[in-house]
Amino acid sequence: MKNFTWGHGIVLALASFMIFILSMLFLFPNGQKNSEMVTEHYYEEELEYQSVIDAKKRADSLAEKPAYLQDASGMKITFPTIYNNGNTKINFVLNRSDDQNLDIKKTVQLDTNHSFLIPANVLVKGNYTLRLNWTKDKTDYRLDYDVIWK
């Protein structure tokens, strides 16, 4: 039997490393499957992001903020009573981080309770980011909520 030398150890280590790298390439080829951008117009939106920062600061400084509640009927977003359809324009984006085909984007009207509902039948179990944008008296506001729909 031949003696095991340090040269054999180096060859064995290099061969093991190469097998490991090749196995990563062939066993996990779908690692880039969900590598899509959050939005198609990422770069244009990045240039306008200062207005988003300002809208978030304004929303954070509000004494009463819109709140969301989840139940079997869906996600209900309720606004304070100072907001109505006459002085406020509301839209939301519900982003799904793992599949942009499940994103929901709408402009909505408030009901008599100063709220609106995202129905459960359009939601799929998983993580969402709710981006709530509204304009009241020509002033923009924005709040982001991390939502887990079960």
Stockholm file with secondary structure:
# STOCKHOLM 1.0

chainA/1-150         MKNFTWGHGIVLALASFMIFILSMLFLFPNGQKNSEMVTEHYYEEELEYQSVIDAKKRADSLAEKPAYLQDASGMKITFPTIYNNGNTKINFVLNRSDDQNLDIKKTVQLDTNHSFLIPANVLVKGNYTLRLNWTKDKTDYRLDYDVIWK
#=GR chainA/1-150 SS CCCCCHHHHHHHHHHHHHHHHHHHHHHCGGGGTTCCCSCTTHHHHHHTHHHHHHHHHHHHTCSSCCEEEEETTEEEEECCTTCCTTTEEEEEEEEETTCGGGCEEEEECCCTTSEEEEEGGGCCSEEEEEEEEEEETTEEEEEEEEEEEC
#=GC SS_cons         CCCCCHHHHHHHHHHHHHHHHHHHHHHCGGGGTTCCCSCTTHHHHHHTHHHHHHHHHHHHTCSSCCEEEEETTEEEEECCTTCCTTTEEEEEEEEETTCGGGCEEEEECCCTTSEEEEEGGGCCSEEEEEEEEEEETTEEEEEEEEEEEC
//
